[in-house]
């Protein structure tokens, strides 16, 4: 057990006092104004302003906070319970990358499930951990049924894992699917030789 010395105790007390002062001075402020005040009083704003990307992210945070009208505790509770499903926009023309758990309740015209290999689907237990194979199978079924029109199940024959090339076997869940429902296609990718680039000259 580590015990703080007098210097550490003084620094900790100063920190607590600062938090209490900030809390009392910002309690009646809107969320966006409260964030600005905290950033200024803690000195974080100086670091943010030195990095264009951080400054853009901070401005985005402020713009979002200005749209929230609830109490800070209510807003934090809403954020903590938010999932990918809540932020998914079906009309957006982009690829949605998500976990199988996050895909529950959603539907897509085309679905790709990558890594359909034994050890990934189902997951390989770590040390003495137990894997609920029935729950893994149900989750895989949920992922497959997200597809309305086309479903692609992909795997690798060989994969680098922890820096070593290892042979992979197909997921037993795929083997359980009737062959008449599967259309298998094997692809072999060869690394193309780099083309020689012709040197161009500005002047002859």
Secondary structure, 3 states (H helix, E strand, C coil): CCCCCHHHHHHHHHHHHHHHHHHHHHCCCCHHHHHHHHHHHCCHHHHHHCCHHHHHHHHHHHHHHCCCCCCHHHHHHHHHCCCHHHHCCCCCCCCCCCCCCCCCCCCEEEEEECCCECECCCECCCCCCCCCHHHHHHHHHHHHCCEEEEEEECCCCEEEECCEEEECCECHHHHCCCHHHCCCCCCCCCCCCCCCCCCCCCCC
